[in-house]
Amino acid sequence: QVQLVQSGGGSVQPGGSLRLSCTASGIPNVANALAWYRQPPGKQRELVAEISIGGITNYADSVKGRFTISRANAQNTVSLQMIGLKPEDTAVYYCFIRRYGVWGQGTQVTVSS
């Protein structure tokens, strides 16, 4: 059974930083396309960042220059480093593995003074 387990997140003041991590289990340890999405309160889920099998990254315009997606030590562990956080970044963040169509459990990120 494919599972994505997320860690990190929490509450931070504007301008602060947070790091999210996500590890896939139940699949071979080979590179997969992985992504981070978020769902702000009362809004639809939206793509934040993604990394392809070959390591090519793509970001939503709203987070470019502030967020960085990367693979950690294992092929199927992905992190999202977030700096310069803004109140509008407040959302539940989800990781997603495209090949299997599986979502992580979601992690709350709250940016507020």
N, C-alpha and C positions, 0 to 999 in steps of 0.2 A: 504494500500500500504506500503510495507516494504521500509524503507529508512535508509541509514547510513550517518550520518553527521560527518565530520571530523573537527578537530581544531588543532592548533599548527603548528609546522614547521617553516620554514624561513631560514635565512642565519646565518652561524656561522663559526668561524675560526677553523682550525684543533685542535683537543683536546677539543673542546667545547661540550656542552650538549644541547639537545632539548627534548621536550616531545610532543608526539602526542596523541590525544584522539579521540575516535570514539563512537558515541551513535546510537543505533538502535531504530527506532520507527516503530509503526504499527504491533508489534508482542507482544505476551504475555511476561511478565517479568519472564522468566525462563531461566536457563543457556543454552547457545548455544556455539558451537565451533566457535571461532573467530580467525581471522588471520590478519597479516600484510604482504603485499607484496610490492615490489618496482620495478620500471622500470627505470634503468639508461638511460641516453641519448643514443639512437641508439641501445639499447639492449632489450632483452625480459624481460617480467615481471617475477620476481622470489620471492619465499617465503622467508620472513625474520624471522618471528616468528609466532607461533600459540599456542592457549590454548584450551584444550579440554573441554567438558562439565564437566568433573570431576576435571578440574584445572591442568591437566598435560600440561607442556610446552615443546616446541620444537623450536630449533633455527637453523638457517643456520650457518655453521661453521664460516663464515666470521664475524659474529656478536656476537658469544658466548663470554660471559664475559664482553661485552660492552652494550648490549641491554637487556632490561627486559620488558616482556609483562605481563600485569596484568589486572584483572578486577577492575573497580572502584566501587563506592558504589552500583550502580545498576547492575543487572545481565548482562545486555546487553550494558554495557559501557566498552570499553577496551582501555587501554593505552599502549603506547610504550615509555619507558624511554630510551634515547640514550645518552651514555657518551663516551668520547674518540673518538669523531667523526673524520673520515678520509675523504679526498677528494673523495675516491672511494665509500663513502656512499651517494654521491650526486645522487638524483633520485626523481621521483615522488612516493610518498608512498600512498598505498591504503589499507583500511581495507576491510575485506570480511567476510560475515556470511555464513557458509557452507550450513546450512539447507535450506536457501532460495536462495542461489546463487546470492546474491546481493553485489555489490561493493560500496564503498564510492566514493566521488567525486574526490579524489586525493589531495595530499598536497605536495608542492615542498619543498624539503630539499636540501640546497646547502651548501657544506663545502668547503671553499676556503680562502686562506690568501690574 
